[in-house]
Amino acid sequence: MRRVVTVAATVIGFAALTVGALPGAADASAGPAALSAPAVSSVAAGYGHTCAIRADDTLWCWGSNYSGELGDGTTTNRTSPVRVGDAATWASIDAGTSYTCAIRTDGTLWCWGSNFRGQLGDGTTTKRTAPVRVGSATTWAGVSAGDSHTCATRTDGTLWCWGFNRFAQLGIGTDPYYATAPVQVGTATTWASVTTGFAHTCAVRTDGTLWCWGNNTDGQLGVGDLSYRATPAQVGTATTWTGVAAGYAFACAVRAEGTLWCWGENGYGQLGVSGTHQTAPIRVGAATTWSGVGAGFDTACALRTDGTLWCWGNNSAGQLDDGTTTHRYAPTRIGTAATWTNDFAAGYHICAYRADGSLRCWGNNANGQLGDTTTRLAR
């Protein structure tokens, strides 16, 4: 697949950029057994920055760089993609609020950017402007970067978290207050994927069960109440969960039968339904063709099996691309294309790949995070 970099930002529109061809993304519509193979993410969106991996396995970032989250050795903002180091072995990536983590093809894990609460996992609280390796393991399979805590799975099915733990978002109890190096979550060896929100975490196991822990003041754990959990707590009894994504104080997930469910805070409509917060998963519409979901801050997006992309929730920066800044309480289709892939990232700005390999970004651009060489807001 080839990515096309012609960049033209329009008012509440897309910026399309060429960042090379990408590795194929895993299909989130596969059944629970397939979860042992973690989804591949080749594009990541933080609060004000974006990173993407090209088909040649090189890594490129752009946008805000106040904390070194672009990994180019500086703290200079970039309005177009800049290469991160000279490695050509990057496999998957995720972006936190102001930091980034990525896995290489050799199974090593690297992080950079803000590190105030030890979220880079390098044993310090020193911010890094270039990638630093997390420990010595060579078996990392998937990583999720939140606001100031990080979690990752290994190929042996174990789960590890580090960083801020004020709300027990590390899943290891309330102590320590923060961890500067990875700490194993329990003893289970069946963790398939993990996602981090602002102060909560959710993960799916290979048996299709869903588990969440951490802050729960808005019901974002989906366990039916507003009490936080210091260790993983199962969400309902379903065993058909195939993927989950955590936003600021909410989460959304898909099941094997193609249904979509969300729970937690709903002030912007980020649950895809009308009403207030929900303490347990609530179904979004009647469709049974959802194949993957992503969440960031107060906006969510999901892909259908027909290749259409839908977003909802906060629209203050035009991130729903519907020609307005009106928040939406139901999924809103992005354009007319039916060639979107499961490789997309949602936040105050959204970036997504199409089947032809083109990467398109839209929404907030105050820091150049759309990569179109400008800082014009798409609003």
C-alpha positions in Angstrom: 0.0 0.0 0.0 1.2 3.5 -0.8 0.4 6.7 1.1 -0.1 9.8 -0.8 1.3 13.2 0.6 -0.6 16.0 -1.0 -1.6 18.2 1.7 -4.5 20.6 1.6 -6.4 21.4 4.8 -9.9 22.7 4.2 -12.3 24.2 6.7 -13.6 21.2 8.7 -12.0 18.9 6.1 -9.2 16.5 5.5 -5.5 16.8 5.2 -4.1 13.9 3.2 -0.4 13.0 3.5 1.9 10.5 2.0 3.8 8.6 4.6 4.6 5.5 2.6 3.0 2.1 2.6 2.0 0.5 5.9 1.9 -3.0 7.3 -1.6 -4.5 7.2 -3.7 -4.0 10.2 -5.3 -6.9 12.0 -9.0 -7.4 11.5 -10.8 -6.7 14.7 -13.8 -8.7 13.5 -12.1 -12.0 14.1 -13.4 -14.1 17.0 -12.0 -14.2 20.5 -9.4 -16.9 19.7 -7.7 -14.6 17.2 -7.0 -12.1 20.0 -3.8 -13.8 20.8 -2.5 -11.9 17.8 -2.5 -8.2 18.9 -3.9 -5.6 16.5 -1.2 -3.7 14.6 -1.4 0.1 14.9 0.6 2.1 12.5 -0.8 5.6 13.3 -1.2 7.2 16.6 -2.7 10.5 17.8 -1.8 12.3 21.0 -3.3 15.5 22.4 -1.4 17.6 19.8 0.9 15.2 17.9 0.7 12.4 15.4 3.1 9.5 14.6 3.0 6.9 11.8 5.0 4.0 10.5 5.8 3.7 6.8 5.9 0.4 4.8 9.7 0.5 5.1 9.3 0.3 8.9 10.6 3.9 9.4 8.8 6.1 12.0 7.7 9.7 11.4 6.0 12.2 13.8 4.7 15.7 13.6 2.8 18.3 15.6 3.4 19.5 19.2 6.8 18.7 20.6 6.9 20.6 23.9 7.8 17.4 25.9 9.8 15.8 23.1 6.9 13.6 22.1 8.0 13.6 18.4 11.2 11.8 19.3 13.4 13.8 16.9 15.9 14.9 19.6 14.3 18.4 19.9 11.4 20.2 21.5 10.5 22.0 18.3 7.0 21.7 16.9 6.8 20.3 13.4 4.0 21.0 10.9 5.1 18.1 8.6 6.4 14.6 9.2 10.0 14.3 10.6 11.8 11.0 10.9 12.4 9.5 14.3 16.1 8.3 14.3 17.4 6.0 11.6 15.9 2.7 12.6 13.8 0.9 10.0 12.4 -1.8 12.3 9.3 -0.2 13.8 6.2 -2.4 14.0 3.5 -0.7 16.0 2.9 2.5 17.9 0.6 4.4 20.3 0.5 8.0 21.6 -0.3 9.3 25.0 -1.3 12.9 25.8 2.3 14.2 25.5 4.4 11.1 25.0 4.7 8.2 22.6 5.6 4.5 22.8 6.4 2.0 20.0 7.4 -1.6 19.5 10.1 -2.7 17.0 10.1 -5.9 14.9 12.6 -7.4 17.4 10.1 -7.2 20.2 11.8 -4.3 22.0 9.7 -1.5 23.4 10.7 2.2 23.3 9.1 5.4 24.7 9.8 9.1 24.6 8.3 12.5 25.6 6.8 13.5 28.9 7.8 11.4 31.9 6.7 13.3 35.0 5.0 10.2 36.4 7.4 7.5 35.0 5.1 6.7 32.0 8.1 6.1 29.8 9.1 3.1 31.9 12.8 3.7 31.8 13.2 3.8 35.6 13.3 7.6 35.8 11.0 10.6 35.6 13.2 12.5 33.1 11.5 13.5 29.9 13.1 12.2 26.7 13.3 13.8 23.3 14.4 10.6 21.6 13.3 7.0 22.1 14.6 5.2 25.2 14.3 1.4 25.6 11.9 0.0 28.2 13.8 -2.7 30.1 15.5 -5.6 28.3 12.6 -7.7 27.2 12.3 -8.7 23.5 8.8 -10.1 23.7 6.5 -7.0 23.7 3.4 -7.6 21.6 1.2 -4.5 22.0 1.4 -1.1 23.9 -1.2 1.5 24.9 -0.2 5.0 26.1 -2.7 7.0 28.2 -2.4 10.4 29.9 0.4 9.5 32.3 0.3 5.7 32.5 1.2 3.0 30.0 0.3 -0.7 29.7 1.6 -3.4 27.4 1.2 -7.1 26.6 3.9 -9.6 25.9 3.9 -12.6 23.6 3.6 -14.9 26.6 0.2 -13.4 27.4 1.3 -11.4 30.5 0.3 -7.8 31.1 2.5 -5.0 32.4 1.7 -1.4 33.4 3.7 1.6 34.7 3.4 5.3 35.3 0.8 7.2 37.4 -1.2 5.0 39.8 -3.2 7.6 41.8 -6.5 5.9 40.8 -5.1 2.3 40.7 -5.0 2.5 36.9 -2.0 0.1 36.9 -4.2 -2.7 38.2 -1.7 -3.7 40.9 -3.5 -2.0 43.9 -3.0 1.6 45.1 0.7 1.3 45.9 3.0 2.6 44.6 1.7 6.1 43.7 3.6 5.8 40.5 5.9 3.2 39.0 8.9 4.1 36.8 9.4 0.6 35.3 6.9 -2.1 34.2 5.1 -4.0 36.9 3.2 -7.2 36.1 -0.6 -7.1 36.5 -1.5 -10.3 38.4 -0.3 -13.7 37.2 -2.6 -14.4 34.2 -1.0 -15.3 30.9 -4.1 -14.9 28.7 -4.1 -11.1 28.1 -4.7 -10.4 24.4 -4.9 -6.6 24.2 -5.0 -3.5 26.5 -6.1 0.1 26.3 -5.5 3.0 28.6 -7.7 6.0 29.3 -7.0 9.1 31.4 -7.0 7.2 34.7 -8.5 3.8 33.9 -7.5 0.7 31.9 -9.4 -2.0 30.1 -8.2 -5.3 28.5 -9.5 -8.3 26.7 -8.4 -11.9 27.4 -8.0 -14.7 24.9 -11.2 -16.2 26.1 -13.2 -13.2 25.0 -13.8 -11.8 28.5 -13.4 -8.0 29.1 -11.8 -6.5 32.2 -11.4 -2.9 33.5 -9.8 -1.2 36.5 -8.8 2.2 37.9 -10.9 5.4 38.2 -14.7 4.9 37.9 -16.2 8.2 38.8 -18.2 8.3 35.5 -18.8 4.6 35.2 -15.9 4.1 32.8 -15.1 0.6 34.1 -18.5 -0.7 32.9 -19.0 -2.8 36.1 -22.4 -1.3 37.0 -21.4 1.2 39.7 -19.1 4.2 40.4 -16.6 2.6 42.7 -13.0 2.3 41.5 -11.3 -1.0 41.2 -7.7 -1.5 42.2 -7.3 -4.7 40.3 -8.9 -6.1 37.1 -12.7 -6.5 37.4 -14.7 -8.4 34.8 -17.2 -6.4 32.7 -20.4 -8.5 32.7 -20.3 -12.1 31.7 -20.0 -12.0 27.9 -17.2 -14.0 26.3 -17.4 -12.5 22.8 -15.5 -9.3 23.2 -13.0 -8.8 20.4 -11.6 -5.3 21.0 -11.8 -2.4 23.4 -10.8 1.3 23.3 -10.6 3.7 26.3 -11.2 7.4 26.0 -10.8 10.1 28.6 -13.5 8.8 31.0 -15.4 6.3 28.8 -14.8 3.2 26.7 -16.2 1.4 23.7 -15.9 -2.2 22.6 -17.0 -4.5 19.8 -18.2 -8.1 20.1 -17.7 -11.0 17.7 -21.2 -10.7 16.3 -20.4 -7.2 15.1 -22.3 -5.2 17.8 -20.8 -2.0 19.3 -21.1 -1.1 23.0 -20.0 2.0 25.0 -20.1 3.1 28.7 -18.9 5.8 31.0 -19.1 9.6 30.7 -21.4 11.0 28.0 -21.3 14.8 28.2 -20.4 15.1 24.5 -22.3 12.0 23.2 -19.1 10.0 23.2 -21.1 6.8 24.0 -23.0 7.1 20.7 -26.3 7.3 22.5 -28.4 10.1 24.1 -28.5 10.5 27.9 -26.2 10.7 30.8 -23.3 8.5 31.9 -23.7 4.8 31.8 -22.1 2.4 34.4 -22.5 -0.7 32.2 -22.1 -1.3 28.5 -25.0 0.1 26.4 -25.4 -1.0 22.8 -24.9 1.6 20.1 -27.6 1.4 17.4 -28.8 -1.9 15.9 -25.9 -2.5 13.4 -24.1 -5.8 13.5 -21.3 -4.9 11.1 -18.9 -3.1 13.4 -15.3 -4.4 13.1 -13.1 -2.1 15.1 -13.4 0.9 17.5 -11.0 3.7 18.6 -11.5 6.3 21.4 -9.6 9.4 22.4 -10.4 12.2 24.9 -14.2 12.7 24.3 -14.5 11.4 20.7 -14.9 7.9 19.3 -14.7 6.3 15.9 -15.5 2.9 14.6 -15.2 1.0 11.3 -17.9 -1.2 9.7 -17.2 -4.3 7.6 -18.3 -2.4 4.5 -15.2 -0.1 4.9 -17.2 3.0 6.1 -15.9 5.0 9.0 -18.1 6.6 11.6 -17.3 9.0 14.4 -19.3 10.7 17.3 -19.0 12.7 20.5 -16.9 15.9 20.9 -16.8 17.9 17.7 -15.4 21.2 18.9 -12.5 21.0 16.4 -14.4 19.6 13.5 -13.1 16.1 14.2 -16.4 14.6 13.1 -15.9 16.1 9.6 -19.7 16.9 9.2 -19.3 20.5 8.3 -20.1 21.7 11.9 -18.8 21.9 15.4 -21.9 20.3 16.9 -21.4 17.4 19.2 -23.0 14.2 18.1 -24.8 11.5 20.2 -24.9 9.0 17.4 -22.4 7.7 14.9 -21.8 10.1 12.0 -20.4 8.8 8.7 -17.1 10.3 7.6 -17.5 11.4 4.0 -18.7 8.9 1.4 -15.6 6.7 1.1 -16.0 3.0 1.8 -12.3 2.2 1.7 -11.2 3.0 5.3 -9.1 0.4 7.2 -9.0 -0.6 10.8 -5.9 1.5 11.3 -7.1 4.8 12.7 -6.6 7.0 15.7 -9.1 9.3 17.4 -8.8 12.4 19.5 -9.2 16.1 19.1 -7.8 15.3 15.7 -8.3 12.1 13.8 -6.1 10.2 11.4 -7.0 7.2 9.4 -5.7 5.0 6.6 -7.6 4.0 3.5 -7.1 0.8 1.5 -5.1 2.7 -1.1 -2.5 3.5 1.6 -3.3 7.2 1.9 -3.3 8.7 5.4 -5.9 11.3 6.1 -6.1 13.6 9.1 -8.7 16.1 10.2 -9.8 18.2 13.2 -7.7 20.3 15.5 -4.5 21.6 13.9 -3.2 24.2 16.4 0.1 22.5 16.7 0.5 21.2 13.1 -0.8 17.7 14.1 -2.5 17.3 10.7 0.9 17.4 9.1 -0.1 19.7 6.2 2.6 22.3 6.9 0.1 24.7 8.5 -1.4 25.3 11.9 -4.8 26.3 10.5 -7.6 25.0 12.5 -10.1 22.7 10.8 -13.1 24.4 12.3 
